[in-house]
Amino acid sequence: MRGFALGLVAACLAGAAGAASDVRDVDAVPAIRERGREAYAAFLAAPAPRAFAVGERGPASWRSGEATKSLAISGALYGCNKLARDVCRI
């Protein structure tokens, strides 16, 4: 499942046309709860660069509008790790 989440977010970050149908499916994101699904829907509507991080027990966080993809990724990971108090992944 982790590999799927990584691929899902990587495709979203890259704007891959072939994976667009999977990336836009909020229900396809593993391990997130209802609030996480709402956050993912908002993430999809946000401007790039953007990143979405998910914790193993369901917490999630996202960041967009940063100057670089790296800043978006680090911001999403920081927010998720703070909520989860555990390891989060992009």
N, C-alpha and C positions, 0 to 999 in steps of 0.2 A: 504494500500500500504506500509506503514512503516513496518508493520510486515513482509511483503514479502521481503523487502530489508534487514531487520535484519536477516531473515532466510537464504537469499541468501548469504550474507557475512559470517554468522556463518558457513554455510556448506562449504564454500570455505576455511575458516580458519581451519576447522577441517579436511578438505580433505575427506568429506563424499562421498563415492562412489555412493550411491543411488541418490544423488542430483547433480552429476557431470554434467548431461546434462542441467539442469536449471542454474547452476552456470556459465557455459561457454557461455550462451546465452547473449551476450552483449545487445541485444534489450529488454531483460526481466527486466533490471534494471530500476526502475521507476524514473521519475523526472529529469533525466540527459539529457543534450544537446549533440550536436555532439562532442564537445571537451571532455565531460565527457565519452562518449562512447569510444573514442580513448584512454582515460586514463584507462578505465576499461579493454580494450583489453591488454594494457601494464601491468596492474596489474595482469591479469591472467597468463602472461608469467613470472612474477617475482618470485623469490624464497621466500619460507616461512621462518619465520612467516610473514604474510602480513595482511593488513586491508584496507578497502575501505570505505570512509565516503561520505555521500551525504547530501546536504542541501535541504531544502524544495523548494527552487526556482531554483534548478538545479546545483549549484556549487558542485564540487566534488574534493576529494584529496585522495591519497593513500600513503601507506608506506610499504616497505618490507625490508627484510634483517636485521632487528633489532635483538637484543639478545633474546627478549621475545615477546610473543603475545601482552602483555600489552603495551610495548613500541611502537609496530607497531600501535596499536589502538590509543594510545594517540597522536602519530605523525600524523596519518591520520585525527583525529578530529581537532587537532591544525591547520593543513593546510587548511582544509575545512572551519572551523570557521573564519579563517583569510580572506579567499576569500569571504565567504558568508556574513560576518558581521551579522550572525544570527546563530541559532542553527543547528548543523549538527548531523547526526546519523550514526552509523555503520550499 
